[in-house]
C-alpha cells in the first residue's frame, strides 16, 4: 500500500517523508520538533512592521512590532514620547498543554492545584526569557459530566496564580470531550527591546547558575503515588509538585540586569535542559556534583545519592538555569603597568563583580542563586564528583514519545 494515500487529506503527506514507517517513538519529542522546524522554516512575513526574532527552540517566541499603529500602550501609542510596546519592548508568546493521564492524575491532584500549576508552567516560560507576563488565553476540553463546580475550580486555581503575578485572562475556548481532560494555555509577555535571553548565547568561561533547589517536584510526585504524606518533609515536597512557583521575579531581574548569556526553565530535568542550552550554544560544560542545590527535605526523604539523581533527572521544578559571563570593569578601576597582569586582575574582578551582582539579584528575588558549573569549549558535558572524577552527563529527564 502507498503510505501516502492512507492519510491523504491530512496536512502532512507521507510521500514527502524519507521513511514513512518511522513512529514518534523512533524520532522522539525533540526529533519531531526539529523536523517540523525544518519543514516550516521562517517564511517571508506579509506584514512589514512585524519581525520574528526567535521561534522554535526557545522557551517562548520573540517578535517585534513596528511603530505607528503597531505600538501598544504608553504615551507613544498616540504620538508624543515613544514608550509603547512597539518601540521599547519586544513581545513574547508561548503555549503549553496538560493532558490527563500524561501530565496529571486526578486521583491525587486537586482541580484547583491543576489550574494553578498549569498557569505557573507558562509563567515560567516567560521568566526564562527575562520577560514580564501580560495576559493568557485558555483552551479546555472537559467531559460533559464534570461538575460545574469542579470546572470552575480549575479556573479558580488559575485565577490565584494570575493574581500573584498580575497577569490577565484575555479569553480562550471550550469543548466537550469523552476524555481525557485537556488544558492548553497560551501566554504573552514583553521584554526590553533586544534583551530577550535565548538558549543559544552561552560562551566558554561563563558560569552555570540555577535558582532554588532541584529534584523536589519529582520526589513530591513519588510521595503522592505512594500516599505516604505524614511527615513535614513529605508535605513540603508534595507542595513543590502540586503548587510550583515560577521564578517570575528572578527571571525579570536577570533579564533587566542583562547579565545572563543564556537561560531556560528546568521543566524536564537539569541534565536534559542543560544539554539543550549547550547544544543551542555549541558549547560543552562541567557541573560539580557537590554544588547541586538540594533542599533539606529532599535529602531527608531520599538520601544524598538519590537526591542528586532526582536533581539531574526530575522535571517540573520550574527553576531557572542560566549562564552568566563576567561583568565589564570600569576603565578608571583598571590596573596600570604590566598589560598581562592587568588582564588577569581584570578577569578576577570581572568574575567577582558578576557573582556579587547575582547574589544581590537573588536577595531581591527572594531565592538563592547557586553556581553549579562552568561552560567549556565545544565538546562533552561532564559531571565532576567531590573527589575530582569526571563522568559524561547524559540527558536523563522526561521526553514525550520516548520508549519506556
RODO-2510 file (C-alpha; in nm, 4 decimals, decimal comma):
residues 404
     n   res          X          Y          Z
     1     x     0,0000     0,0000     0,0000
     2     x     0,1178     0,3504    -0,0767
     3     x     0,1598     0,5010     0,2716
     4     x     0,0903     0,8490     0,1431
     5     x    -0,2584     0,7564     0,0281
     6     x    -0,3655     0,6366     0,3722
     7     x    -0,3580     0,9866     0,5148
     8     x    -0,4138     1,1980     0,2052
     9     x    -0,6456     1,4762     0,3062
    10     x    -0,4467     1,5475     0,6214
    11     x    -0,1918     1,8274     0,6300
    12     x     0,1151     1,6011     0,6043
    13     x     0,1538     1,3553     0,3167
    14     x     0,3918     1,0732     0,3975
    15     x     0,5173     1,0516     0,0376
    16     x     0,7304     1,3542     0,1289
    17     x     0,8951     1,1702     0,4202
    18     x     1,2077     0,9635     0,3550
    19     x     1,0991     0,6817     0,5854
    20     x     0,7178     0,6790     0,6211
    21     x     0,7283     0,3919     0,8707
    22     x     0,9087     0,5854     1,1438
    23     x     0,6966     0,6473     1,4518
    24     x     0,7134     0,9260     1,7078
    25     x     0,8729     0,6719     1,9404
    26     x     1,1544     0,6340     1,6846
    27     x     1,2323     1,0055     1,6463
    28     x     1,1414     1,1280     1,9972
    29     x     0,9804     1,4525     2,1031
    30     x     1,2646     1,6852     2,0096
    31     x     1,3488     1,4961     1,6921
    32     x     0,9898     1,5519     1,5813
    33     x     1,0069     1,9214     1,6727
    34     x     1,3316     1,9543     1,4761
    35     x     1,1696     1,8019     1,1683
    36     x     0,8730     2,0388     1,1954
    37     x     1,1085     2,3367     1,2261
    38     x     1,2930     2,2256     0,9130
    39     x     0,9671     2,1779     0,7252
    40     x     0,8054     2,5132     0,8007
    41     x     1,1227     2,7253     0,8133
    42     x     1,0988     3,1015     0,8520
    43     x     0,8652     3,2087     0,5790
    44     x     0,8654     3,5641     0,4496
    45     x     0,6305     3,7759     0,6598
    46     x     0,3482     3,9588     0,4858
    47     x     0,3346     4,2458     0,7359
    48     x     0,6491     4,4593     0,7041
    49     x     0,6112     4,6022     1,0563
    50     x     0,6313     4,2542     1,2085
    51     x     0,9575     4,0688     1,2684
    52     x     1,0015     3,7235     1,4234
    53     x     1,3264     3,7293     1,6207
    54     x     1,3169     3,3797     1,7740
    55     x     1,0822     3,0920     1,7037
    56     x     1,1021     2,7175     1,7567
    57     x     1,3755     2,6184     2,0010
    58     x     1,3386     2,8667     2,2873
    59     x     1,1046     2,8858     2,5869
    60     x     0,8998     3,1497     2,4050
    61     x     0,8810     3,3064     2,0618
    62     x     1,0141     3,6628     2,0392
    63     x     0,8703     3,9078     1,7903
    64     x     0,8898     4,2779     1,7256
    65     x     0,6123     4,5159     1,6292
    66     x     0,6991     4,8346     1,4461
    67     x     0,5845     5,1814     1,5444
    68     x     0,2717     5,3636     1,4322
    69     x    -0,0436     5,1543     1,4508
    70     x     0,1530     4,8617     1,5947
    71     x     0,2637     5,0482     1,9050
    72     x     0,0700     4,9276     2,2078
    73     x     0,0456     5,1084     2,5424
    74     x     0,2489     5,4012     2,6717
    75     x     0,2264     5,7596     2,5542
    76     x     0,3889     5,6727     2,2239
    77     x     0,0785     5,4901     2,1042
    78     x    -0,0902     5,8193     2,0189
    79     x     0,2186     6,0200     1,9409
    80     x     0,4495     6,2062     2,1768
    81     x     0,7143     6,0151     2,3674
    82     x     0,7766     5,6769     2,2074
    83     x     0,7306     5,4469     2,5036
    84     x     0,4894     5,1858     2,3690
    85     x     0,5432     4,8135     2,3200
    86     x     0,6348     4,8700     1,9570
    87     x     0,9240     5,0992     2,0447
    88     x     1,0507     4,9975     2,3893
    89     x     0,9706     4,6267     2,4025
    90     x     0,9816     4,3037     2,2090
    91     x     0,6857     4,0707     2,2531
    92     x     0,6926     3,7142     2,3873
    93     x     0,4488     3,4301     2,3198
    94     x     0,4416     3,0728     2,4450
    95     x     0,1977     2,7843     2,4858
    96     x     0,1825     2,4742     2,6999
    97     x    -0,0640     2,1895     2,7370
    98     x    -0,1594     1,9410     3,0065
    99     x    -0,3313     1,6098     2,9323
   100     x    -0,4943     1,3905     3,1956
   101     x    -0,3074     1,0624     3,2275
   102     x     0,0105     1,2127     3,0841
   103     x     0,0785     1,5280     3,2868
   104     x    -0,1520     1,4770     3,5844
   105     x    -0,3658     1,2195     3,7656
   106     x    -0,6880     1,3416     3,9245
   107     x    -0,6746     1,0665     4,1857
   108     x    -0,4149     1,2749     4,3716
   109     x    -0,4302     1,6160     4,2003
   110     x    -0,6954     1,8651     4,3079
   111     x    -0,8554     2,0674     4,0307
   112     x    -0,7555     2,3969     4,1930
   113     x    -0,3962     2,2755     4,2139
   114     x    -0,4180     2,1696     3,8497
   115     x    -0,5265     2,5149     3,7336
   116     x    -0,2628     2,6837     3,9482
   117     x     0,0170     2,4637     3,8158
   118     x    -0,0990     2,4984     3,4549
   119     x    -0,0548     2,8750     3,4640
   120     x     0,2679     2,8623     3,6642
   121     x     0,4290     2,6437     3,3950
   122     x     0,3502     2,9115     3,1360
   123     x     0,4708     3,1936     3,3589
   124     x     0,7983     3,0027     3,3875
   125     x     0,8462     3,0193     3,0086
   126     x     0,8186     3,3984     3,0124
   127     x     1,0556     3,4163     3,3105
   128     x     1,3103     3,2068     3,1204
   129     x     1,3237     3,4778     2,8514
   130     x     1,3815     3,7526     3,1102
   131     x     1,0360     3,8879     3,0385
   132     x     0,7254     4,0234     3,2080
   133     x     0,3926     3,8351     3,1590
   134     x     0,0945     4,0286     3,0223
   135     x    -0,2096     3,8082     2,9544
   136     x    -0,3101     3,4488     2,8882
   137     x    -0,5717     3,2519     2,6958
   138     x    -0,7115     2,9111     2,7930
   139     x    -0,8464     2,6298     2,5762
   140     x    -1,0006     2,3446     2,7705
   141     x    -1,1758     2,0222     2,6714
   142     x    -1,3708     1,8590     2,9551
   143     x    -1,6200     1,5711     2,9852
   144     x    -1,9827     1,6875     2,9908
   145     x    -2,0489     1,5032     3,3172
   146     x    -1,7808     1,7023     3,5028
   147     x    -1,9378     1,9015     3,7847
   148     x    -1,9805     2,2722     3,7158
   149     x    -1,8131     2,3491     4,0468
   150     x    -1,5193     2,1236     3,9530
   151     x    -1,4866     2,3052     3,6209
   152     x    -1,4823     2,6419     3,7956
   153     x    -1,2265     2,5019     4,0396
   154     x    -0,9700     2,4716     3,7600
   155     x    -1,0142     2,8389     3,6737
   156     x    -1,0082     2,9380     4,0408
   157     x    -0,6600     2,7871     4,0629
   158     x    -0,5525     2,9790     3,7540
   159     x    -0,7026     3,2984     3,8954
   160     x    -0,4979     3,2584     4,2132
   161     x    -0,1761     3,2240     4,0135
   162     x    -0,2831     3,5178     3,7956
   163     x    -0,3402     3,7446     4,0956
   164     x     0,0031     3,6618     4,2329
   165     x     0,1710     3,7528     3,9027
   166     x    -0,0518     4,0397     3,7900
   167     x    -0,1471     3,8656     3,4653
   168     x    -0,4908     3,8863     3,2979
   169     x    -0,7134     3,6189     3,1384
   170     x    -0,7986     3,7510     2,7918
   171     x    -1,0153     3,4703     2,6509
   172     x    -0,9955     3,1173     2,5166
   173     x    -1,2117     2,8268     2,4005
   174     x    -1,4035     2,5346     2,5495
   175     x    -1,5029     2,1978     2,4110
   176     x    -1,6729     1,8807     2,5269
   177     x    -1,4709     1,5605     2,5138
   178     x    -1,5344     1,1975     2,6074
   179     x    -1,1984     1,2236     2,7860
   180     x    -0,9344     1,2809     2,8906
   181     x    -0,9372     1,6315     3,0387
   182     x    -0,7182     1,8631     2,8268
   183     x    -0,5928     2,2128     2,9140
   184     x    -0,3902     2,4381     2,6871
   185     x    -0,2695     2,7836     2,7912
   186     x    -0,1149     3,0435     2,5637
   187     x     0,0660     3,3326     2,7262
   188     x     0,2100     3,6626     2,6090
   189     x     0,4691     3,8865     2,7642
   190     x     0,7154     4,1584     2,6874
   191     x     1,0869     4,2186     2,7325
   192     x     1,3023     4,5253     2,6749
   193     x     1,3877     4,5610     2,3075
   194     x     1,6807     4,3373     2,2144
   195     x     1,7129     4,1964     2,5692
   196     x     1,5322     3,8602     2,5446
   197     x     1,7536     3,5843     2,6871
   198     x     1,7797     3,2940     2,4388
   199     x     1,9146     2,9438     2,4946
   200     x     2,1908     2,9944     2,2398
   201     x     2,4184     3,2559     2,3993
   202     x     2,6311     3,0544     2,6431
   203     x     3,0075     3,1078     2,5941
   204     x     3,3184     2,9310     2,7253
   205     x     3,4114     3,0836     3,0600
   206     x     3,0518     3,1600     3,1605
   207     x     2,9347     3,0316     3,4952
   208     x     2,6335     2,7977     3,5080
   209     x     2,3755     2,9028     3,7665
   210     x     2,0421     2,7756     3,8944
   211     x     1,7737     2,9258     4,1158
   212     x     1,6267     2,7497     4,4170
   213     x     1,6586     2,3744     4,4715
   214     x     1,6287     2,0823     4,2326
   215     x     1,4554     1,7445     4,2426
   216     x     1,1802     1,8379     4,4893
   217     x     0,8883     1,8092     4,2464
   218     x     0,9677     1,4553     4,1317
   219     x     1,0096     1,3451     4,4922
   220     x     0,6694     1,5007     4,5652
   221     x     0,5160     1,3034     4,2796
   222     x     0,6625     0,9813     4,4194
   223     x     0,5084     1,0574     4,7584
   224     x     0,1684     1,1320     4,6020
   225     x     0,1728     0,7960     4,4265
   226     x     0,2519     0,6076     4,7484
   227     x     0,0272     0,8129     4,9730
   228     x     0,2939     0,8487     5,2432
   229     x     0,2446     1,2179     5,3251
   230     x     0,2706     1,2026     5,7033
   231     x     0,5988     1,3863     5,7599
   232     x     0,6760     1,7575     5,7369
   233     x     0,9352     1,6798     5,4667
   234     x     0,6820     1,4839     5,2618
   235     x     0,4245     1,7640     5,2801
   236     x     0,6839     2,0164     5,1629
   237     x     0,7865     1,8022     4,8648
   238     x     0,4235     1,7378     4,7678
   239     x     0,3581     2,1136     4,7714
   240     x     0,6569     2,1646     4,5422
   241     x     0,4932     1,9289     4,2916
   242     x     0,1320     2,0443     4,3145
   243     x     0,1994     2,4150     4,3670
   244     x     0,5250     2,5047     4,1906
   245     x     0,6347     2,8671     4,1894
   246     x     0,7573     3,0071     3,8594
   247     x     1,0624     3,2247     3,9230
   248     x     0,8954     3,5214     3,7579
   249     x     1,0630     3,7894     3,9700
   250     x     1,4061     3,6275     3,9380
   251     x     1,3727     3,5939     3,5606
   252     x     1,2646     3,9546     3,5281
   253     x     1,5551     4,0824     3,7393
   254     x     1,8038     3,8702     3,5438
   255     x     1,6627     3,9973     3,2163
   256     x     1,6682     4,3637     3,3146
   257     x     2,0230     4,3351     3,4505
   258     x     2,1429     4,1956     3,1163
   259     x     2,3833     3,9607     3,2931
   260     x     2,2627     3,6236     3,1584
   261     x     2,4021     3,4950     2,8287
   262     x     2,1532     3,2050     2,8023
   263     x     1,8577     3,0802     3,0070
   264     x     1,5980     2,8012     3,0219
   265     x     1,3469     2,6844     3,2803
   266     x     1,4030     2,3433     3,4397
   267     x     1,0862     2,1628     3,3347
   268     x     1,2291     1,8328     3,2078
   269     x     1,5224     1,7829     3,4463
   270     x     1,8575     1,9591     3,4908
   271     x     2,0541     1,7171     3,2717
   272     x     1,8159     1,7432     2,9751
   273     x     1,7608     2,1185     2,9976
   274     x     2,1317     2,1959     3,0422
   275     x     2,2122     1,9922     2,7326
   276     x     1,9530     2,1893     2,5350
   277     x     2,1265     2,5153     2,6242
   278     x     2,4706     2,3778     2,5413
   279     x     2,3579     2,2222     2,2129
   280     x     2,1972     2,5506     2,1096
   281     x     2,5149     2,7374     2,2083
   282     x     2,7654     2,4916     2,0553
   283     x     2,9442     2,4508     2,3881
   284     x     3,0474     2,1914     2,6449
   285     x     3,0413     2,2188     3,0242
   286     x     3,1321     2,0755     3,3598
   287     x     2,8943     2,0780     3,6549
   288     x     3,0017     1,9999     4,0093
   289     x     2,8030     1,7354     4,1935
   290     x     2,8703     1,8821     4,5374
   291     x     2,7327     2,2215     4,4288
   292     x     2,3896     2,0986     4,3178
   293     x     2,1340     2,2810     4,5374
   294     x     1,9290     2,0221     4,7275
   295     x     1,6646     2,1018     4,9850
   296     x     1,6971     1,9617     5,3363
   297     x     1,3584     1,7990     5,2831
   298     x     1,4752     1,6138     4,9717
   299     x     1,7954     1,4946     5,1395
   300     x     1,5961     1,3682     5,4376
   301     x     1,3484     1,1880     5,2122
   302     x     1,5822     1,0351     4,9563
   303     x     1,9378     1,0446     5,0960
   304     x     2,2223     1,2343     4,9287
   305     x     2,2970     0,9936     4,6420
   306     x     1,9387     0,9547     4,5280
   307     x     1,8694     1,3241     4,5806
   308     x     2,1448     1,4017     4,3270
   309     x     1,9821     1,1631     4,0791
   310     x     1,6436     1,3305     4,1281
   311     x     1,8046     1,6721     4,0798
   312     x     1,9528     1,5604     3,7481
   313     x     1,6539     1,3720     3,6093
   314     x     1,3488     1,5142     3,7858
   315     x     1,1227     1,7551     3,5994
   316     x     0,8685     2,0256     3,6835
   317     x     1,0853     2,2129     3,9322
   318     x     1,0395     2,5279     3,7198
   319     x     1,3638     2,6737     3,8463
   320     x     1,5744     2,8868     3,6124
   321     x     1,9002     2,7539     3,4703
   322     x     2,1176     3,0261     3,3225
   323     x     2,4713     3,1102     3,2197
   324     x     2,6368     3,4384     3,3101
   325     x     2,9583     3,5935     3,1888
   326     x     3,1957     3,8344     3,3539
   327     x     3,0942     4,1918     3,4191
   328     x     3,2896     4,4676     3,2456
   329     x     3,5247     4,6607     3,4745
   330     x     3,5069     5,0425     3,4510
   331     x     3,8087     5,1949     3,2794
   332     x     3,9093     5,4073     3,5810
   333     x     3,9434     5,0947     3,8016
   334     x     4,1812     4,9027     3,5734
   335     x     4,5375     4,8294     3,6757
   336     x     4,8208     5,0261     3,5176
   337     x     5,1557     4,8773     3,4282
   338     x     5,2033     4,5185     3,3052
   339     x     4,9276     4,4522     3,0449
   340     x     4,9192     4,0752     3,1121
   341     x     4,8950     4,1247     3,4871
   342     x     4,6305     4,3884     3,4293
   343     x     4,4208     4,1452     3,2240
   344     x     4,4481     3,8808     3,4973
   345     x     4,3362     4,1261     3,7626
   346     x     4,0513     4,2464     3,5422
   347     x     3,9389     3,8875     3,4830
   348     x     3,9267     3,8128     3,8554
   349     x     3,7498     4,1396     3,9309
   350     x     3,5023     4,0849     3,6480
   351     x     3,4123     3,7389     3,7778
   352     x     3,3755     3,8693     4,1318
   353     x     3,1654     4,1596     4,0057
   354     x     2,9243     3,9196     3,8281
   355     x     2,8946     3,6975     4,1334
   356     x     2,8255     3,9948     4,3616
   357     x     2,5575     4,1187     4,1231
   358     x     2,3909     3,7753     4,1094
   359     x     2,3974     3,7451     4,4887
   360     x     2,2267     4,0837     4,5086
   361     x     1,9654     3,9854     4,2480
   362     x     1,8931     3,6636     4,4362
   363     x     1,8223     3,8591     4,7540
   364     x     1,5865     4,0912     4,5663
   365     x     1,4107     3,7930     4,4074
   366     x     1,3833     3,6078     4,7382
   367     x     1,5526     3,2925     4,6063
   368     x     1,9101     3,1652     4,6167
   369     x     2,1210     3,1695     4,3002
   370     x     2,3748     2,8838     4,3038
   371     x     2,6714     2,8490     4,0705
   372     x     2,6913     2,4802     3,9740
   373     x     2,9437     2,4721     3,6908
   374     x     3,1301     2,6309     3,4023
   375     x     3,0745     2,6487     3,0273
   376     x     3,3610     2,4946     2,8260
   377     x     3,4616     2,4906     2,4624
   378     x     3,2511     2,2719     2,2331
   379     x     3,2743     1,9111     2,3448
   380     x     3,1353     1,6721     2,6060
   381     x     2,9381     1,7694     2,9131
   382     x     3,0788     1,6358     3,2388
   383     x     2,9716     1,5995     3,5965
   384     x     3,2614     1,6215     3,8406
   385     x     3,2436     1,4480     4,1779
   386     x     3,3759     1,5974     4,5020
   387     x     3,6861     1,3828     4,4513
   388     x     3,7529     1,5316     4,1062
   389     x     3,6342     1,2334     3,8971
   390     x     3,4578     1,3374     3,5773
   391     x     3,1860     1,1326     3,4051
   392     x     2,9881     1,2154     3,0922
   393     x     2,6486     1,3683     3,1680
   394     x     2,3630     1,2220     2,9664
   395     x     2,0091     1,3537     2,9299
   396     x     1,8007     1,1752     3,1938
   397     x     1,4885     1,3906     3,2018
   398     x     1,1395     1,3251     3,0724
   399     x     1,0715     1,3187     2,6988
   400     x     0,7332     1,2739     2,5327
   401     x     0,7164     0,9826     2,2861
   402     x     1,0220     0,8221     2,4491
   403     x     1,0101     0,4447     2,4680
   404     x     0,9507     0,3043     2,8155
***
